[in-house]
Amino acid sequence: MQLTVAGLGESGLLERILPRLHGADMLLGPGDDAAVIEAPGGRFVFTVDTLVQDQDFRLLWRNGYRSTGYDVGWKSAAQNLSDINAMGAVATAAVISLTLPPATPVVWAEGIAEGFTAAVRELGAQRCGLAGGDLSSGGELSITAALTGSLTGPAVLRSGARPGDVVAVCGVLGAAAAGLSLLESELPHATLDDAARNLVALHCRPRPPLWAGPAASAAGANAMMDISDGLVRDGGRIARASSVAINLEAAALHRLLAEMSSGGIDVTAAAERLGGDALDWVLAGGEDHGLLACFPRSTTLPAGFHPVGSVVEAGQVTEHSGTGAPPVLLDSQPLQEAREALRGPGFDHFGG
């Protein structure tokens, strides 16, 4: 019979989980009512995010793939590490709150700890260790992680973009959206080729480029954020915060897709197989957890960053699109018009 968390109890479960979580130097770690974390320089950044069963992940996907605790632990770490990265900071400590139905297998809970630790180590955040957390019983699985990070320079905000800046991205675009489409498709996971399975893996276990945030900060990035909700939506957030507009270039995005494909991340092939368009995933797909940054035009972009557009005056959007239009253009046109020109009439993905 499979051991469940109810059968093991809270103390027993903690004894199984804590050794699987990465430890790092801190003044006082798990064991007391609160941890004590050093803040060199007197400043730190803080973020928190939650993954909830059937909202942010499924235990069983339509194509037959079964999520593991390892997947969920990895994704929880990755999305929080990415937020720290987007401020130009380095992650230093984490606290985790788990809600588990009583019938949850212990190996699933152990997998969450193992996946979280693997992400921290493999993504390059070795300074980030577990400071504590909480366990609770509930009707559905969820994990909430809160992370702190240390700043070595000024925090890079969303509100600093200036007209004339180069808009650049680091990391992959559209891969997580392609993976999600495959998970929600009727193509059995067992029949997928290696390229398609890689896209599924990038949805379940995203790989944010954690070196890039501090590098962008050191290079003088004016604005930056994590791409968690898609290039258009997150680009619009920078634009609104900075009172500017962002003009993306379709040719640059296609070059990025081609480079990704040559590196084994073939979003275009997945789009063709599912009858979609890879550029849709690039523009609107989220959860890749790359970086979107705006640099002064005179700046040499840090390694790994690809120029995809420029920052323009905000009025260039409203004069074409009317009040309330997203402050993002594609090839100097409103998004819907630009996509119709590239694909032909009938596309209305950004119409709402």
GIVENNOR-V449639 format. One record per residue. N is the residue number from 1. RES is the residue in three letters. SS is DSSP state (@ for helix, = for strand, . for the rest). OMEGA is omega in whole degrees, -180 to 180 (none if undefined). NEAR is the number of other ideal C-beta (glycine too) atoms within 12 Angstrom. Layout:
n: [N:N]
res: [RES:RES]
ss: [SS:SS]
omega: [OMEGA:OMEGA]
near: [NEAR:NEAR]
This chain:
n: [1:2:3:4:5:6:7:8:9:10:11:12:13:14:15:16:17:18:19:20:21:22:23:24:25:26:27:28:29:30:31:32:33:34:35:36:37:38:39:40:41:42:43:44:45:46:47:48:49:50:51:52:53:54:55:56:57:58:59:60:61:62:63:64:65:66:67:68:69:70:71:72:73:74:75:76:77:78:79:80:81:82:83:84:85:86:87:88:89:90:91:92:93:94:95:96:97:98:99:100:101:102:103:104:105:106:107:108:109:110:111:112:113:114:115:116:117:118:119:120:121:122:123:124:125:126:127:128:129:130:131:132:133:134:135:136:137:138:139:140:141:142:143:144:145:146:147:148:149:150:151:152:153:154:155:156:157:158:159:160:161:162:163:164:165:166:167:168:169:170:171:172:173:174:175:176:177:178:179:180:181:182:183:184:185:186:187:188:189:190:191:192:193:194:195:196:197:198:199:200:201:202:203:204:205:206:207:208:209:210:211:212:213:214:215:216:217:218:219:220:221:222:223:224:225:226:227:228:229:230:231:232:233:234:235:236:237:238:239:240:241:242:243:244:245:246:247:248:249:250:251:252:253:254:255:256:257:258:259:260:261:262:263:264:265:266:267:268:269:270:271:272:273:274:275:276:277:278:279:280:281:282:283:284:285:286:287:288:289:290:291:292:293:294:295:296:297:298:299:300:301:302:303:304:305:306:307:308:309:310:311:312:313:314:315:316:317:318:319:320:321:322:323:324:325:326:327:328:329:330:331:332:333:334:335:336:337:338:339:340:341:342:343:344:345:346:347:348:349:350:351:352]
res: [MET:GLN:LEU:THR:VAL:ALA:GLY:LEU:GLY:GLU:SER:GLY:LEU:LEU:GLU:ARG:ILE:LEU:PRO:ARG:LEU:HIS:GLY:ALA:ASP:MET:LEU:LEU:GLY:PRO:GLY:ASP:ASP:ALA:ALA:VAL:ILE:GLU:ALA:PRO:GLY:GLY:ARG:PHE:VAL:PHE:THR:VAL:ASP:THR:LEU:VAL:GLN:ASP:GLN:ASP:PHE:ARG:LEU:LEU:TRP:ARG:ASN:GLY:TYR:ARG:SER:THR:GLY:TYR:ASP:VAL:GLY:TRP:LYS:SER:ALA:ALA:GLN:ASN:LEU:SER:ASP:ILE:ASN:ALA:MET:GLY:ALA:VAL:ALA:THR:ALA:ALA:VAL:ILE:SER:LEU:THR:LEU:PRO:PRO:ALA:THR:PRO:VAL:VAL:TRP:ALA:GLU:GLY:ILE:ALA:GLU:GLY:PHE:THR:ALA:ALA:VAL:ARG:GLU:LEU:GLY:ALA:GLN:ARG:CYS:GLY:LEU:ALA:GLY:GLY:ASP:LEU:SER:SER:GLY:GLY:GLU:LEU:SER:ILE:THR:ALA:ALA:LEU:THR:GLY:SER:LEU:THR:GLY:PRO:ALA:VAL:LEU:ARG:SER:GLY:ALA:ARG:PRO:GLY:ASP:VAL:VAL:ALA:VAL:CYS:GLY:VAL:LEU:GLY:ALA:ALA:ALA:ALA:GLY:LEU:SER:LEU:LEU:GLU:SER:GLU:LEU:PRO:HIS:ALA:THR:LEU:ASP:ASP:ALA:ALA:ARG:ASN:LEU:VAL:ALA:LEU:HIS:CYS:ARG:PRO:ARG:PRO:PRO:LEU:TRP:ALA:GLY:PRO:ALA:ALA:SER:ALA:ALA:GLY:ALA:ASN:ALA:MET:MET:ASP:ILE:SER:ASP:GLY:LEU:VAL:ARG:ASP:GLY:GLY:ARG:ILE:ALA:ARG:ALA:SER:SER:VAL:ALA:ILE:ASN:LEU:GLU:ALA:ALA:ALA:LEU:HIS:ARG:LEU:LEU:ALA:GLU:MET:SER:SER:GLY:GLY:ILE:ASP:VAL:THR:ALA:ALA:ALA:GLU:ARG:LEU:GLY:GLY:ASP:ALA:LEU:ASP:TRP:VAL:LEU:ALA:GLY:GLY:GLU:ASP:HIS:GLY:LEU:LEU:ALA:CYS:PHE:PRO:ARG:SER:THR:THR:LEU:PRO:ALA:GLY:PHE:HIS:PRO:VAL:GLY:SER:VAL:VAL:GLU:ALA:GLY:GLN:VAL:THR:GLU:HIS:SER:GLY:THR:GLY:ALA:PRO:PRO:VAL:LEU:LEU:ASP:SER:GLN:PRO:LEU:GLN:GLU:ALA:ARG:GLU:ALA:LEU:ARG:GLY:PRO:GLY:PHE:ASP:HIS:PHE:GLY:GLY]
ss: [.:.:.:=:@:@:@:@:.:@:@:@:@:@:@:@:@:@:@:@:.:.:.:.:.:.:.:=:.:.:.:.:.:.:.:=:.:.:.:@:@:@:.:=:=:=:=:=:=:=:=:=:=:.:.:.:=:.:.:=:.:.:.:.:.:=:.:.:@:@:@:@:@:@:@:@:@:@:@:@:@:@:@:@:@:@:.:.:.:=:=:=:=:=:=:=:=:=:=:=:.:.:.:.:=:@:@:@:@:@:@:@:@:@:@:@:@:@:@:@:@:@:.:.:.:.:.:.:=:=:=:=:=:=:=:=:=:.:.:.:.:=:=:=:=:=:=:=:=:=:.:.:.:.:.:.:.:@:@:@:.:.:.:.:.:=:=:=:=:=:.:.:.:.:@:@:@:@:@:@:@:@:@:.:.:.:.:.:@:@:@:.:.:@:@:@:@:@:@:@:@:@:@:@:.:.:.:.:.:@:@:@:@:@:@:@:@:@:@:.:.:.:=:=:=:=:=:.:.:.:@:@:@:@:@:@:@:@:@:@:@:@:.:=:=:=:=:=:.:@:@:@:@:@:@:@:@:@:@:@:@:@:.:.:.:.:@:@:@:@:@:@:@:@:.:.:.:@:@:@:@:@:@:@:.:.:.:.:.:=:=:=:=:=:=:.:.:.:.:.:.:.:.:.:=:=:=:=:=:=:=:=:=:.:@:@:@:@:@:@:@:.:.:.:.:.:.:=:=:=:.:.:=:=:@:@:@:@:@:@:@:@:@:.:.:.:.:.:.:.:.:.]
omega: [-179:180:179:180:177:180:-178:-178:-174:-178:179:179:177:178:179:-174:-171:179:-179:-179:-176:175:177:-179:172:-174:177:-178:-177:176:176:-179:177:177:175:-174:179:177:-180:-179:176:-180:172:176:-173:177:178:179:-176:170:-177:177:178:169:-177:176:175:174:177:-178:-176:-177:176:179:178:177:176:173:178:177:-174:177:179:-176:177:178:-174:-176:177:176:180:178:176:179:-176:176:-176:-175:178:-177:-177:-177:180:166:-173:173:180:169:-174:170:-177:-177:180:176:179:-179:178:178:176:179:177:180:-178:179:178:-179:180:179:180:-177:-174:180:174:-179:-173:179:-177:179:180:178:-179:180:-175:175:178:176:180:-176:-180:179:171:175:174:177:174:-177:169:178:-178:178:173:177:178:174:178:-175:175:-166:-174:-178:-178:176:-177:178:170:175:-177:178:174:-175:-178:176:175:-176:-180:178:176:178:178:179:177:179:-178:-179:177:176:-177:-178:-178:-178:-177:176:-175:-179:179:178:177:178:175:180:-180:172:-176:-177:-178:-175:178:-180:-170:175:-167:-179:176:179:179:178:-180:-180:177:177:180:-178:-179:172:176:177:-179:-177:177:-175:-178:-177:-179:173:176:179:176:-178:-179:-179:-177:-178:178:171:179:178:178:-179:-177:-179:179:179:177:176:178:177:-180:179:177:-179:179:177:176:178:-168:178:-178:179:179:179:179:-179:-178:179:-180:-180:-176:-178:175:180:179:-176:-170:-178:180:173:170:179:166:-180:172:-175:178:-177:171:-174:-178:-175:169:-176:176:178:178:179:-180:177:-179:-179:-177:175:-179:178:-177:-177:-180:175:-172:-179:176:-163:-179:-177:176:180:175:-177:179:177:172:-176:176:177:171:-172:-177:-179:-180:-180:175:179:-179:-173:-172:-174:173:-179:-179:-175:-177:-176:-177:none]
near: [7:13:20:21:34:20:18:26:18:22:12:19:34:27:18:28:37:30:16:29:38:36:25:29:18:28:17:17:25:29:16:12:10:17:26:18:31:21:19:18:17:8:19:24:35:27:34:21:30:25:38:23:25:15:12:27:37:26:24:16:28:17:28:21:31:22:34:29:38:30:38:43:41:40:43:49:50:48:46:46:51:46:38:47:49:45:40:40:41:36:47:39:45:47:32:46:26:41:27:36:21:24:22:35:26:29:22:35:44:33:31:47:40:30:39:46:34:29:41:40:25:23:37:23:39:21:31:42:35:38:36:30:34:25:32:22:22:21:15:24:39:30:47:29:45:34:45:39:38:32:29:23:22:21:32:39:24:31:20:29:43:29:24:20:35:38:48:47:49:41:44:43:47:45:46:44:40:48:42:36:35:41:37:22:27:16:25:17:26:13:16:29:18:14:27:35:28:29:47:38:33:42:44:39:36:45:36:41:35:43:25:41:47:36:31:46:35:24:30:27:43:35:40:50:46:45:47:34:25:36:51:41:28:42:48:34:30:46:43:25:25:30:23:36:40:49:38:48:32:30:19:28:39:27:20:40:35:21:23:34:26:14:17:20:39:32:47:31:27:41:29:17:23:28:12:28:31:38:40:35:41:46:47:39:40:32:42:45:47:47:52:53:53:47:39:25:19:12:24:18:28:29:15:24:32:37:29:43:40:32:41:33:23:29:16:24:33:20:17:26:26:11:10:12:27:37:36:46:41:43:27:24:26:30:42:28:23:31:32:20:17:25:23:9:11:11:23:14:27:28:16:9]
